Amino acid sequence: MKAATSLAKLKRGRRKVPKRKGKPLTVYFDKALAHRLHFVSQERRVAKANLVRFAVERLLNQLTTGQLELPFGL
């Protein structure tokens, strides 16, 4: 028998923990930005990963459609 169970088999209360989808990525924020992200996450009761994922998706959509221009060097 395996000693460790997979994350998908673990349960929180009555709900199963969903499997993670996608490719993991590490991002480093300065303290002020991390604090703001934490505050918004707590206030809206949304995971920080979901907020960052939404923001990056929106940024990429705006860049590809020409709605947003980044400064030189970015």
PDB file of N, CA, C, O and CB in Angstrom:
ATOM      1  N   MET A   1       0.825  -1.192   0.000  1.00  0.00           N
ATOM      2  CA  MET A   1       0.000   0.000   0.000  1.00  0.00           C
ATOM      3  C   MET A   1       0.868   1.254   0.000  1.00  0.00           C
ATOM      4  O   MET A   1       1.971   1.269   0.546  1.00  0.00           O
ATOM      5  CB  MET A   1      -0.938  -0.001   1.206  1.00  0.00           C
ATOM      6  N   LYS A   2       0.353   2.282  -0.614  1.00  0.00           N
ATOM      7  CA  LYS A   2       1.081   3.542  -0.620  1.00  0.00           C
ATOM      8  C   LYS A   2       0.817   4.287   0.668  1.00  0.00           C
ATOM      9  O   LYS A   2      -0.316   4.343   1.145  1.00  0.00           O
ATOM     10  CB  LYS A   2       0.690   4.400  -1.829  1.00  0.00           C
ATOM     11  N   ALA A   3       1.858   4.852   1.223  1.00  0.00           N
ATOM     12  CA  ALA A   3       1.721   5.579   2.483  1.00  0.00           C
ATOM     13  C   ALA A   3       1.070   6.941   2.277  1.00  0.00           C
ATOM     14  O   ALA A   3       0.286   7.390   3.113  1.00  0.00           O
ATOM     15  CB  ALA A   3       3.082   5.750   3.142  1.00  0.00           C
ATOM     16  N   ALA A   4       1.391   7.596   1.168  1.00  0.00           N
ATOM     17  CA  ALA A   4       0.863   8.933   0.904  1.00  0.00           C
ATOM     18  C   ALA A   4      -0.284   8.842  -0.091  1.00  0.00           C
ATOM     19  O   ALA A   4      -0.236   8.054  -1.036  1.00  0.00           O
ATOM     20  CB  ALA A   4       1.973   9.871   0.369  1.00  0.00           C
ATOM     21  N   THR A   5      -1.293   9.635   0.122  1.00  0.00           N
ATOM     22  CA  THR A   5      -2.403   9.680  -0.827  1.00  0.00           C
ATOM     23  C   THR A   5      -2.223  10.875  -1.735  1.00  0.00           C
ATOM     24  O   THR A   5      -1.576  11.854  -1.361  1.00  0.00           O
ATOM     25  CB  THR A   5      -3.769   9.745  -0.097  1.00  0.00           C
ATOM     26  N   SER A   6      -2.787  10.802  -2.917  1.00  0.00           N
ATOM     27  CA  SER A   6      -2.647  11.910  -3.857  1.00  0.00           C
ATOM     28  C   SER A   6      -3.531  13.069  -3.404  1.00  0.00           C
ATOM     29  O   SER A   6      -4.473  12.894  -2.632  1.00  0.00           O
ATOM     30  CB  SER A   6      -3.016  11.467  -5.300  1.00  0.00           C
ATOM     31  N   LEU A   7      -3.204  14.238  -3.899  1.00  0.00           N
ATOM     32  CA  LEU A   7      -3.945  15.450  -3.547  1.00  0.00           C
ATOM     33  C   LEU A   7      -5.400  15.341  -3.969  1.00  0.00           C
ATOM     34  O   LEU A   7      -6.284  15.849  -3.280  1.00  0.00           O
ATOM     35  CB  LEU A   7      -3.303  16.679  -4.193  1.00  0.00           C
ATOM     36  N   ALA A   8      -5.659  14.681  -5.100  1.00  0.00           N
ATOM     37  CA  ALA A   8      -7.030  14.576  -5.601  1.00  0.00           C
ATOM     38  C   ALA A   8      -7.909  13.742  -4.678  1.00  0.00           C
ATOM     39  O   ALA A   8      -9.125  13.930  -4.649  1.00  0.00           O
ATOM     40  CB  ALA A   8      -7.033  13.974  -6.996  1.00  0.00           C
ATOM     41  N   LYS A   9      -7.308  12.822  -3.921  1.00  0.00           N
ATOM     42  CA  LYS A   9      -8.095  11.964  -3.046  1.00  0.00           C
ATOM     43  C   LYS A   9      -8.371  12.594  -1.686  1.00  0.00           C
ATOM     44  O   LYS A   9      -9.240  12.126  -0.951  1.00  0.00           O
ATOM     45  CB  LYS A   9      -7.393  10.654  -2.857  1.00  0.00           C
ATOM     46  N   LEU A  10      -7.643  13.644  -1.350  1.00  0.00           N
ATOM     47  CA  LEU A  10      -7.873  14.298  -0.069  1.00  0.00           C
ATOM     48  C   LEU A  10      -9.193  15.031  -0.098  1.00  0.00           C
ATOM     49  O   LEU A  10      -9.639  15.454  -1.165  1.00  0.00           O
ATOM     50  CB  LEU A  10      -6.731  15.262   0.269  1.00  0.00           C
ATOM     51  N   LYS A  11      -9.822  15.189   1.034  1.00  0.00           N
ATOM     52  CA  LYS A  11     -11.112  15.866   1.096  1.00  0.00           C
ATOM     53  C   LYS A  11     -11.067  16.996   2.102  1.00  0.00           C
ATOM     54  O   LYS A  11     -10.406  16.899   3.136  1.00  0.00           O
ATOM     55  CB  LYS A  11     -12.225  14.881   1.454  1.00  0.00           C
ATOM     56  N   ARG A  12     -11.773  18.063   1.792  1.00  0.00           N
ATOM     57  CA  ARG A  12     -11.997  19.149   2.748  1.00  0.00           C
ATOM     58  C   ARG A  12     -13.475  19.111   3.081  1.00  0.00           C
ATOM     59  O   ARG A  12     -14.314  19.486   2.262  1.00  0.00           O
ATOM     60  CB  ARG A  12     -11.557  20.567   2.171  1.00  0.00           C
ATOM     61  N   GLY A  13     -13.785  18.666   4.263  1.00  0.00           N
ATOM     62  CA  GLY A  13     -15.193  18.525   4.616  1.00  0.00           C
ATOM     63  C   GLY A  13     -15.807  17.473   3.711  1.00  0.00           C
ATOM     64  O   GLY A  13     -15.358  16.327   3.684  1.00  0.00           O
ATOM     65  N   ARG A  14     -16.826  17.860   2.977  1.00  0.00           N
ATOM     66  CA  ARG A  14     -17.484  16.926   2.068  1.00  0.00           C
ATOM     67  C   ARG A  14     -17.034  17.088   0.624  1.00  0.00           C
ATOM     68  O   ARG A  14     -17.356  16.260  -0.228  1.00  0.00           O
ATOM     69  CB  ARG A  14     -18.972  17.101   2.149  1.00  0.00           C
ATOM     70  N   ARG A  15     -16.295  18.144   0.351  1.00  0.00           N
ATOM     71  CA  ARG A  15     -15.870  18.404  -1.027  1.00  0.00           C
ATOM     72  C   ARG A  15     -14.512  17.775  -1.299  1.00  0.00           C
ATOM     73  O   ARG A  15     -13.647  17.736  -0.424  1.00  0.00           O
ATOM     74  CB  ARG A  15     -15.817  19.916  -1.300  1.00  0.00           C
ATOM     75  N   LYS A  16     -14.337  17.288  -2.508  1.00  0.00           N
ATOM     76  CA  LYS A  16     -13.025  16.800  -2.919  1.00  0.00           C
ATOM     77  C   LYS A  16     -12.179  17.982  -3.345  1.00  0.00           C
ATOM     78  O   LYS A  16     -12.699  18.961  -3.881  1.00  0.00           O
ATOM     79  CB  LYS A  16     -13.141  15.761  -4.067  1.00  0.00           C
ATOM     80  N   VAL A  17     -10.889  17.900  -3.112  1.00  0.00           N
ATOM     81  CA  VAL A  17      -9.961  18.929  -3.558  1.00  0.00           C
ATOM     82  C   VAL A  17      -9.768  18.726  -5.057  1.00  0.00           C
ATOM     83  O   VAL A  17      -9.387  17.634  -5.480  1.00  0.00           O
ATOM     84  CB  VAL A  17      -8.587  18.864  -2.776  1.00  0.00           C
ATOM     85  N   PRO A  18     -10.023  19.754  -5.872  1.00  0.00           N
ATOM     86  CA  PRO A  18      -9.896  19.565  -7.323  1.00  0.00           C
ATOM     87  C   PRO A  18      -8.450  19.385  -7.747  1.00  0.00           C
ATOM     88  O   PRO A  18      -7.530  19.879  -7.095  1.00  0.00           O
ATOM     89  CB  PRO A  18     -10.500  20.747  -8.062  1.00  0.00           C
ATOM     90  N   LYS A  19      -8.261  18.664  -8.858  1.00  0.00           N
ATOM     91  CA  LYS A  19      -6.922  18.512  -9.417  1.00  0.00           C
ATOM     92  C   LYS A  19      -6.479  19.837  -9.985  1.00  0.00           C
ATOM     93  O   LYS A  19      -7.289  20.596 -10.517  1.00  0.00           O
ATOM     94  CB  LYS A  19      -6.883  17.411 -10.500  1.00  0.00           C
ATOM     95  N   ARG A  20      -5.201  20.116  -9.873  1.00  0.00           N
ATOM     96  CA  ARG A  20      -4.663  21.348 -10.434  1.00  0.00           C
ATOM     97  C   ARG A  20      -4.485  21.167 -11.933  1.00  0.00           C
ATOM     98  O   ARG A  20      -4.081  20.104 -12.403  1.00  0.00           O
ATOM     99  CB  ARG A  20      -3.318  21.734  -9.758  1.00  0.00           C
ATOM    100  N   LYS A  21      -4.791  22.216 -12.668  1.00  0.00           N
ATOM    101  CA  LYS A  21      -4.646  22.180 -14.118  1.00  0.00           C
ATOM    102  C   LYS A  21      -3.625  23.212 -14.524  1.00  0.00           C
ATOM    103  O   LYS A  21      -3.507  24.256 -13.883  1.00  0.00           O
ATOM    104  CB  LYS A  21      -5.996  22.430 -14.831  1.00  0.00           C
ATOM    105  N   GLY A  22      -2.893  22.939 -15.568  1.00  0.00           N
ATOM    106  CA  GLY A  22      -1.943  23.906 -16.084  1.00  0.00           C
ATOM    107  C   GLY A  22      -0.524  23.616 -15.649  1.00  0.00           C
ATOM    108  O   GLY A  22      -0.227  22.601 -15.019  1.00  0.00           O
ATOM    109  N   LYS A  23       0.332  24.538 -16.007  1.00  0.00           N
ATOM    110  CA  LYS A  23       1.762  24.417 -15.719  1.00  0.00           C
ATOM    111  C   LYS A  23       2.111  25.339 -14.553  1.00  0.00           C
ATOM    112  O   LYS A  23       1.758  26.518 -14.586  1.00  0.00           O
ATOM    113  CB  LYS A  23       2.622  24.761 -16.979  1.00  0.00           C
ATOM    114  N   PRO A  24       2.793  24.836 -13.527  1.00  0.00           N
ATOM    115  CA  PRO A  24       3.148  25.697 -12.395  1.00  0.00           C
ATOM    116  C   PRO A  24       4.172  26.754 -12.808  1.00  0.00           C
ATOM    117  O   PRO A  24       5.049  26.505 -13.635  1.00  0.00           O
ATOM    118  CB  PRO A  24       3.700  24.855 -11.233  1.00  0.00           C
ATOM    119  N   LEU A  25       4.037  27.927 -12.215  1.00  0.00           N
ATOM    120  CA  LEU A  25       4.912  29.046 -12.526  1.00  0.00           C
ATOM    121  C   LEU A  25       5.162  29.829 -11.243  1.00  0.00           C
ATOM    122  O   LEU A  25       4.226  30.111 -10.494  1.00  0.00           O
ATOM    123  CB  LEU A  25       4.294  29.958 -13.632  1.00  0.00           C
ATOM    124  N   THR A  26       6.410  30.177 -10.989  1.00  0.00           N
ATOM    125  CA  THR A  26       6.751  30.949  -9.801  1.00  0.00           C
ATOM    126  C   THR A  26       6.916  32.412 -10.181  1.00  0.00           C
ATOM    127  O   THR A  26       7.619  32.742 -11.136  1.00  0.00           O
ATOM    128  CB  THR A  26       8.038  30.408  -9.137  1.00  0.00           C
ATOM    129  N   VAL A  27       6.261  33.283  -9.423  1.00  0.00           N
ATOM    130  CA  VAL A  27       6.338  34.724  -9.660  1.00  0.00           C
ATOM    131  C   VAL A  27       6.699  35.383  -8.333  1.00  0.00           C
ATOM    132  O   VAL A  27       6.129  35.046  -7.296  1.00  0.00           O
ATOM    133  CB  VAL A  27       4.982  35.295 -10.238  1.00  0.00           C
ATOM    134  N   TYR A  28       7.641  36.316  -8.363  1.00  0.00           N
ATOM    135  CA  TYR A  28       8.047  37.026  -7.160  1.00  0.00           C
ATOM    136  C   TYR A  28       7.533  38.460  -7.217  1.00  0.00           C
ATOM    137  O   TYR A  28       7.745  39.157  -8.209  1.00  0.00           O
ATOM    138  CB  TYR A  28       9.585  37.001  -6.998  1.00  0.00           C
ATOM    139  N   PHE A  29       6.862  38.899  -6.163  1.00  0.00           N
ATOM    140  CA  PHE A  29       6.348  40.259  -6.055  1.00  0.00           C
ATOM    141  C   PHE A  29       7.084  40.988  -4.943  1.00  0.00           C
ATOM    142  O   PHE A  29       7.563  40.361  -3.999  1.00  0.00           O
ATOM    143  CB  PHE A  29       4.824  40.256  -5.792  1.00  0.00           C
ATOM    144  N   ASP A  30       7.177  42.308  -5.049  1.00  0.00           N
ATOM    145  CA  ASP A  30       7.739  43.049  -3.926  1.00  0.00           C
ATOM    146  C   ASP A  30       6.705  43.043  -2.793  1.00  0.00           C
ATOM    147  O   ASP A  30       5.544  42.693  -3.002  1.00  0.00           O
ATOM    148  CB  ASP A  30       8.124  44.521  -4.344  1.00  0.00           C
ATOM    149  N   LYS A  31       7.138  43.429  -1.614  1.00  0.00           N
ATOM    150  CA  LYS A  31       6.284  43.312  -0.426  1.00  0.00           C
ATOM    151  C   LYS A  31       4.986  44.097  -0.542  1.00  0.00           C
ATOM    152  O   LYS A  31       3.927  43.618  -0.136  1.00  0.00           O
ATOM    153  CB  LYS A  31       7.037  43.777   0.790  1.00  0.00           C
ATOM    154  N   ALA A  32       5.065  45.303  -1.096  1.00  0.00           N
ATOM    155  CA  ALA A  32       3.867  46.142  -1.196  1.00  0.00           C
ATOM    156  C   ALA A  32       2.833  45.511  -2.123  1.00  0.00           C
ATOM    157  O   ALA A  32       1.644  45.493  -1.803  1.00  0.00           O
ATOM    158  CB  ALA A  32       4.236  47.547  -1.697  1.00  0.00           C
ATOM    159  N   LEU A  33       3.273  44.999  -3.258  1.00  0.00           N
ATOM    160  CA  LEU A  33       2.352  44.388  -4.207  1.00  0.00           C
ATOM    161  C   LEU A  33       1.774  43.086  -3.654  1.00  0.00           C
ATOM    162  O   LEU A  33       0.592  42.800  -3.841  1.00  0.00           O
ATOM    163  CB  LEU A  33       3.059  44.130  -5.538  1.00  0.00           C
ATOM    164  N   ALA A  34       2.599  42.309  -2.982  1.00  0.00           N
ATOM    165  CA  ALA A  34       2.127  41.068  -2.366  1.00  0.00           C
ATOM    166  C   ALA A  34       1.095  41.361  -1.287  1.00  0.00           C
ATOM    167  O   ALA A  34       0.119  40.625  -1.142  1.00  0.00           O
ATOM    168  CB  ALA A  34       3.303  40.278  -1.773  1.00  0.00           C
ATOM    169  N   HIS A  35       1.305  42.427  -0.532  1.00  0.00           N
ATOM    170  CA  HIS A  35       0.355  42.813   0.513  1.00  0.00           C
ATOM    171  C   HIS A  35      -0.978  43.228  -0.101  1.00  0.00           C
ATOM    172  O   HIS A  35      -2.038  42.847   0.394  1.00  0.00           O
ATOM    173  CB  HIS A  35       0.928  43.961   1.370  1.00  0.00           C
ATOM    174  N   ARG A  36      -0.926  44.008  -1.180  1.00  0.00           N
ATOM    175  CA  ARG A  36      -2.154  44.432  -1.851  1.00  0.00           C
ATOM    176  C   ARG A  36      -2.914  43.232  -2.412  1.00  0.00           C
ATOM    177  O   ARG A  36      -4.137  43.151  -2.296  1.00  0.00           O
ATOM    178  CB  ARG A  36      -1.833  45.426  -2.975  1.00  0.00           C
ATOM    179  N   LEU A  37      -2.176  42.300  -3.024  1.00  0.00           N
ATOM    180  CA  LEU A  37      -2.801  41.100  -3.564  1.00  0.00           C
ATOM    181  C   LEU A  37      -3.447  40.279  -2.460  1.00  0.00           C
ATOM    182  O   LEU A  37      -4.556  39.773  -2.629  1.00  0.00           O
ATOM    183  CB  LEU A  37      -1.777  40.257  -4.316  1.00  0.00           C
ATOM    184  N   HIS A  38      -2.767  40.146  -1.342  1.00  0.00           N
ATOM    185  CA  HIS A  38      -3.314  39.411  -0.198  1.00  0.00           C
ATOM    186  C   HIS A  38      -4.588  40.075   0.312  1.00  0.00           C
ATOM    187  O   HIS A  38      -5.570  39.392   0.604  1.00  0.00           O
ATOM    188  CB  HIS A  38      -2.275  39.321   0.934  1.00  0.00           C
ATOM    189  N   PHE A  39      -4.578  41.404   0.422  1.00  0.00           N
ATOM    190  CA  PHE A  39      -5.736  42.133   0.925  1.00  0.00           C
ATOM    191  C   PHE A  39      -6.948  41.945   0.008  1.00  0.00           C
ATOM    192  O   PHE A  39      -8.055  41.687   0.479  1.00  0.00           O
ATOM    193  CB  PHE A  39      -5.404  43.624   1.065  1.00  0.00           C
ATOM    194  N   VAL A  40      -6.729  42.076  -1.308  1.00  0.00           N
ATOM    195  CA  VAL A  40      -7.832  41.912  -2.263  1.00  0.00           C
ATOM    196  C   VAL A  40      -8.349  40.473  -2.231  1.00  0.00           C
ATOM    197  O   VAL A  40      -9.557  40.243  -2.304  1.00  0.00           O
ATOM    198  CB  VAL A  40      -7.373  42.288  -3.698  1.00  0.00           C
ATOM    199  N   SER A  41      -7.444  39.516  -2.123  1.00  0.00           N
ATOM    200  CA  SER A  41      -7.826  38.117  -2.051  1.00  0.00           C
ATOM    201  C   SER A  41      -8.699  37.846  -0.830  1.00  0.00           C
ATOM    202  O   SER A  41      -9.708  37.148  -0.927  1.00  0.00           O
ATOM    203  CB  SER A  41      -6.587  37.233  -2.019  1.00  0.00           C
ATOM    204  N   GLN A  42      -8.313  38.396   0.317  1.00  0.00           N
ATOM    205  CA  GLN A  42      -9.089  38.226   1.540  1.00  0.00           C
ATOM    206  C   GLN A  42     -10.439  38.920   1.440  1.00  0.00           C
ATOM    207  O   GLN A  42     -11.463  38.368   1.841  1.00  0.00           O
ATOM    208  CB  GLN A  42      -8.316  38.760   2.737  1.00  0.00           C
ATOM    209  N   GLU A  43     -10.432  40.133   0.902  1.00  0.00           N
ATOM    210  CA  GLU A  43     -11.646  40.939   0.820  1.00  0.00           C
ATOM    211  C   GLU A  43     -12.691  40.296  -0.097  1.00  0.00           C
ATOM    212  O   GLU A  43     -13.878  40.263   0.227  1.00  0.00           O
ATOM    213  CB  GLU A  43     -11.309  42.343   0.324  1.00  0.00           C
ATOM    214  N   ARG A  44     -12.238  39.793  -1.230  1.00  0.00           N
ATOM    215  CA  ARG A  44     -13.169  39.217  -2.206  1.00  0.00           C
ATOM    216  C   ARG A  44     -13.355  37.716  -2.043  1.00  0.00           C
ATOM    217  O   ARG A  44     -14.192  37.110  -2.713  1.00  0.00           O
ATOM    218  CB  ARG A  44     -12.689  39.507  -3.600  1.00  0.00           C
ATOM    219  N   ARG A  45     -12.572  37.118  -1.149  1.00  0.00           N
ATOM    220  CA  ARG A  45     -12.634  35.676  -0.892  1.00  0.00           C
ATOM    221  C   ARG A  45     -12.384  34.870  -2.162  1.00  0.00           C
ATOM    222  O   ARG A  45     -13.125  33.949  -2.504  1.00  0.00           O
ATOM    223  CB  ARG A  45     -13.992  35.300  -0.299  1.00  0.00           C
ATOM    224  N   VAL A  46     -11.313  35.254  -2.842  1.00  0.00           N
ATOM    225  CA  VAL A  46     -10.868  34.593  -4.071  1.00  0.00           C
ATOM    226  C   VAL A  46      -9.396  34.254  -3.890  1.00  0.00           C
ATOM    227  O   VAL A  46      -8.639  35.041  -3.321  1.00  0.00           O
ATOM    228  CB  VAL A  46     -11.099  35.502  -5.346  1.00  0.00           C
ATOM    229  N   ALA A  47      -8.996  33.105  -4.364  1.00  0.00           N
ATOM    230  CA  ALA A  47      -7.594  32.692  -4.234  1.00  0.00           C
ATOM    231  C   ALA A  47      -6.686  33.644  -5.005  1.00  0.00           C
ATOM    232  O   ALA A  47      -7.049  34.144  -6.070  1.00  0.00           O
ATOM    233  CB  ALA A  47      -7.402  31.244  -4.739  1.00  0.00           C
ATOM    234  N   LYS A  48      -5.510  33.882  -4.455  1.00  0.00           N
ATOM    235  CA  LYS A  48      -4.538  34.761  -5.115  1.00  0.00           C
ATOM    236  C   LYS A  48      -4.177  34.234  -6.499  1.00  0.00           C
ATOM    237  O   LYS A  48      -4.008  35.015  -7.436  1.00  0.00           O
ATOM    238  CB  LYS A  48      -3.271  34.901  -4.257  1.00  0.00           C
ATOM    239  N   ALA A  49      -4.058  32.929  -6.633  1.00  0.00           N
ATOM    240  CA  ALA A  49      -3.716  32.339  -7.928  1.00  0.00           C
ATOM    241  C   ALA A  49      -4.773  32.671  -8.975  1.00  0.00           C
ATOM    242  O   ALA A  49      -4.440  32.937 -10.130  1.00  0.00           O
ATOM    243  CB  ALA A  49      -3.560  30.817  -7.800  1.00  0.00           C
ATOM    244  N   ASN A  50      -6.029  32.659  -8.585  1.00  0.00           N
ATOM    245  CA  ASN A  50      -7.104  32.990  -9.525  1.00  0.00           C
ATOM    246  C   ASN A  50      -7.043  34.452  -9.937  1.00  0.00           C
ATOM    247  O   ASN A  50      -7.266  34.778 -11.103  1.00  0.00           O
ATOM    248  CB  ASN A  50      -8.469  32.679  -8.908  1.00  0.00           C
ATOM    249  N   LEU A  51      -6.743  35.337  -8.990  1.00  0.00           N
ATOM    250  CA  LEU A  51      -6.630  36.756  -9.317  1.00  0.00           C
ATOM    251  C   LEU A  51      -5.477  37.011 -10.283  1.00  0.00           C
ATOM    252  O   LEU A  51      -5.625  37.760 -11.248  1.00  0.00           O
ATOM    253  CB  LEU A  51      -6.439  37.579  -8.045  1.00  0.00           C
ATOM    254  N   VAL A  52      -4.336  36.391 -10.022  1.00  0.00           N
ATOM    255  CA  VAL A  52      -3.162  36.576 -10.885  1.00  0.00           C
ATOM    256  C   VAL A  52      -3.423  35.983 -12.264  1.00  0.00           C
ATOM    257  O   VAL A  52      -3.074  36.589 -13.277  1.00  0.00           O
ATOM    258  CB  VAL A  52      -1.906  35.926 -10.252  1.00  0.00           C
ATOM    259  N   ARG A  53      -4.037  34.800 -12.309  1.00  0.00           N
ATOM    260  CA  ARG A  53      -4.345  34.158 -13.582  1.00  0.00           C
ATOM    261  C   ARG A  53      -5.265  35.038 -14.424  1.00  0.00           C
ATOM    262  O   ARG A  53      -5.038  35.205 -15.622  1.00  0.00           O
ATOM    263  CB  ARG A  53      -4.991  32.787 -13.348  1.00  0.00           C
ATOM    264  N   PHE A  54      -6.298  35.598 -13.807  1.00  0.00           N
ATOM    265  CA  PHE A  54      -7.229  36.474 -14.514  1.00  0.00           C
ATOM    266  C   PHE A  54      -6.518  37.721 -15.034  1.00  0.00           C
ATOM    267  O   PHE A  54      -6.733  38.129 -16.176  1.00  0.00           O
ATOM    268  CB  PHE A  54      -8.391  36.873 -13.595  1.00  0.00           C
ATOM    269  N   ALA A  55      -5.680  38.320 -14.208  1.00  0.00           N
ATOM    270  CA  ALA A  55      -4.977  39.544 -14.603  1.00  0.00           C
ATOM    271  C   ALA A  55      -4.023  39.283 -15.772  1.00  0.00           C
ATOM    272  O   ALA A  55      -3.953  40.090 -16.699  1.00  0.00           O
ATOM    273  CB  ALA A  55      -4.199  40.121 -13.409  1.00  0.00           C
ATOM    274  N   VAL A  56      -3.295  38.175 -15.738  1.00  0.00           N
ATOM    275  CA  VAL A  56      -2.367  37.852 -16.816  1.00  0.00           C
ATOM    276  C   VAL A  56      -3.130  37.554 -18.101  1.00  0.00           C
ATOM    277  O   VAL A  56      -2.720  37.978 -19.182  1.00  0.00           O
ATOM    278  CB  VAL A  56      -1.484  36.656 -16.429  1.00  0.00           C
ATOM    279  N   GLU A  57      -4.230  36.830 -17.985  1.00  0.00           N
ATOM    280  CA  GLU A  57      -5.040  36.531 -19.169  1.00  0.00           C
ATOM    281  C   GLU A  57      -5.577  37.812 -19.807  1.00  0.00           C
ATOM    282  O   GLU A  57      -5.550  37.962 -21.029  1.00  0.00           O
ATOM    283  CB  GLU A  57      -6.204  35.599 -18.799  1.00  0.00           C
ATOM    284  N   ARG A  58      -6.059  38.718 -18.986  1.00  0.00           N
ATOM    285  CA  ARG A  58      -6.570  39.993 -19.494  1.00  0.00           C
ATOM    286  C   ARG A  58      -5.450  40.812 -20.144  1.00  0.00           C
ATOM    287  O   ARG A  58      -5.656  41.403 -21.204  1.00  0.00           O
ATOM    288  CB  ARG A  58      -7.225  40.799 -18.355  1.00  0.00           C
ATOM    289  N   LEU A  59      -4.283  40.850 -19.526  1.00  0.00           N
ATOM    290  CA  LEU A  59      -3.150  41.577 -20.082  1.00  0.00           C
ATOM    291  C   LEU A  59      -2.754  41.022 -21.446  1.00  0.00           C
ATOM    292  O   LEU A  59      -2.547  41.782 -22.392  1.00  0.00           O
ATOM    293  CB  LEU A  59      -1.962  41.518 -19.126  1.00  0.00           C
ATOM    294  N   LEU A  60      -2.649  39.709 -21.548  1.00  0.00           N
ATOM    295  CA  LEU A  60      -2.266  39.090 -22.817  1.00  0.00           C
ATOM    296  C   LEU A  60      -3.315  39.331 -23.901  1.00  0.00           C
ATOM    297  O   LEU A  60      -2.963  39.564 -25.057  1.00  0.00           O
ATOM    298  CB  LEU A  60      -2.051  37.591 -22.627  1.00  0.00           C
ATOM    299  N   ASN A  61      -4.587  39.278 -23.543  1.00  0.00           N
ATOM    300  CA  ASN A  61      -5.644  39.561 -24.515  1.00  0.00           C
ATOM    301  C   ASN A  61      -5.553  40.999 -25.021  1.00  0.00           C
ATOM    302  O   ASN A  61      -5.707  41.248 -26.217  1.00  0.00           O
ATOM    303  CB  ASN A  61      -7.026  39.308 -23.892  1.00  0.00           C
ATOM    304  N   GLN A  62      -5.305  41.933 -24.126  1.00  0.00           N
ATOM    305  CA  GLN A  62      -5.202  43.332 -24.528  1.00  0.00           C
ATOM    306  C   GLN A  62      -3.959  43.578 -25.380  1.00  0.00           C
ATOM    307  O   GLN A  62      -3.996  44.389 -26.306  1.00  0.00           O
ATOM    308  CB  GLN A  62      -5.179  44.232 -23.297  1.00  0.00           C
ATOM    309  N   LEU A  63      -2.874  42.896 -25.081  1.00  0.00           N
ATOM    310  CA  LEU A  63      -1.655  43.042 -25.881  1.00  0.00           C
ATOM    311  C   LEU A  63      -1.837  42.485 -27.290  1.00  0.00           C
ATOM    312  O   LEU A  63      -1.396  43.093 -28.265  1.00  0.00           O
ATOM    313  CB  LEU A  63      -0.484  42.341 -25.193  1.00  0.00           C
ATOM    314  N   THR A  64      -2.485  41.334 -27.392  1.00  0.00           N
ATOM    315  CA  THR A  64      -2.640  40.706 -28.704  1.00  0.00           C
ATOM    316  C   THR A  64      -3.667  41.426 -29.575  1.00  0.00           C
ATOM    317  O   THR A  64      -3.580  41.356 -30.801  1.00  0.00           O
ATOM    318  CB  THR A  64      -3.042  39.253 -28.539  1.00  0.00           C
ATOM    319  N   THR A  65      -4.628  42.109 -28.978  1.00  0.00           N
ATOM    320  CA  THR A  65      -5.630  42.828 -29.767  1.00  0.00           C
ATOM    321  C   THR A  65      -5.219  44.270 -30.032  1.00  0.00           C
ATOM    322  O   THR A  65      -5.929  44.998 -30.726  1.00  0.00           O
ATOM    323  CB  THR A  65      -6.973  42.800 -29.058  1.00  0.00           C
ATOM    324  N   GLY A  66      -4.076  44.690 -29.486  1.00  0.00           N
ATOM    325  CA  GLY A  66      -3.598  46.047 -29.726  1.00  0.00           C
ATOM    326  C   GLY A  66      -4.241  47.105 -28.858  1.00  0.00           C
ATOM    327  O   GLY A  66      -4.097  48.296 -29.135  1.00  0.00           O
ATOM    328  N   GLN A  67      -4.945  46.704 -27.815  1.00  0.00           N
ATOM    329  CA  GLN A  67      -5.596  47.659 -26.927  1.00  0.00           C
ATOM    330  C   GLN A  67      -4.640  48.238 -25.889  1.00  0.00           C
ATOM    331  O   GLN A  67      -4.949  49.250 -25.261  1.00  0.00           O
ATOM    332  CB  GLN A  67      -6.760  47.000 -26.232  1.00  0.00           C
ATOM    333  N   LEU A  68      -3.502  47.617 -25.706  1.00  0.00           N
ATOM    334  CA  LEU A  68      -2.563  48.047 -24.679  1.00  0.00           C
ATOM    335  C   LEU A  68      -1.154  48.012 -25.255  1.00  0.00           C
ATOM    336  O   LEU A  68      -0.769  47.056 -25.929  1.00  0.00           O
ATOM    337  CB  LEU A  68      -2.668  47.154 -23.412  1.00  0.00           C
ATOM    338  N   GLU A  69      -0.405  49.044 -24.986  1.00  0.00           N
ATOM    339  CA  GLU A  69       0.998  49.074 -25.395  1.00  0.00           C
ATOM    340  C   GLU A  69       1.860  49.161 -24.146  1.00  0.00           C
ATOM    341  O   GLU A  69       1.600  49.966 -23.253  1.00  0.00           O
ATOM    342  CB  GLU A  69       1.286  50.270 -26.359  1.00  0.00           C
ATOM    343  N   LEU A  70       2.877  48.331 -24.096  1.00  0.00           N
ATOM    344  CA  LEU A  70       3.813  48.367 -22.979  1.00  0.00           C
ATOM    345  C   LEU A  70       4.939  49.349 -23.285  1.00  0.00           C
ATOM    346  O   LEU A  70       5.227  49.607 -24.454  1.00  0.00           O
ATOM    347  CB  LEU A  70       4.381  46.957 -22.691  1.00  0.00           C
ATOM    348  N   PRO A  71       5.576  49.898 -22.261  1.00  0.00           N
ATOM    349  CA  PRO A  71       6.741  50.747 -22.495  1.00  0.00           C
ATOM    350  C   PRO A  71       7.876  49.952 -23.128  1.00  0.00           C
ATOM    351  O   PRO A  71       7.914  48.726 -23.028  1.00  0.00           O
ATOM    352  CB  PRO A  71       7.211  51.383 -21.185  1.00  0.00           C
ATOM    353  N   PHE A  72       8.798  50.652 -23.779  1.00  0.00           N
ATOM    354  CA  PHE A  72       9.936  49.984 -24.391  1.00  0.00           C
ATOM    355  C   PHE A  72      10.707  49.192 -23.347  1.00  0.00           C
ATOM    356  O   PHE A  72      10.867  49.643 -22.213  1.00  0.00           O
ATOM    357  CB  PHE A  72      10.856  51.000 -25.078  1.00  0.00           C
ATOM    358  N   GLY A  73      11.175  48.032 -23.720  1.00  0.00           N
ATOM    359  CA  GLY A  73      11.952  47.190 -22.820  1.00  0.00           C
ATOM    360  C   GLY A  73      11.132  46.139 -22.116  1.00  0.00           C
ATOM    361  O   GLY A  73      11.689  45.282 -21.430  1.00  0.00           O
ATOM    362  N   LEU A  74       9.816  46.182 -22.266  1.00  0.00           N
ATOM    363  CA  LEU A  74       8.963  45.159 -21.642  1.00  0.00           C
ATOM    364  C   LEU A  74       8.289  44.328 -22.703  1.00  0.00           C
ATOM    365  O   LEU A  74       7.529  43.414 -22.381  1.00  0.00           O
ATOM    366  CB  LEU A  74       7.908  45.800 -20.726  1.00  0.00           C
TER     367      LEU A  74
END
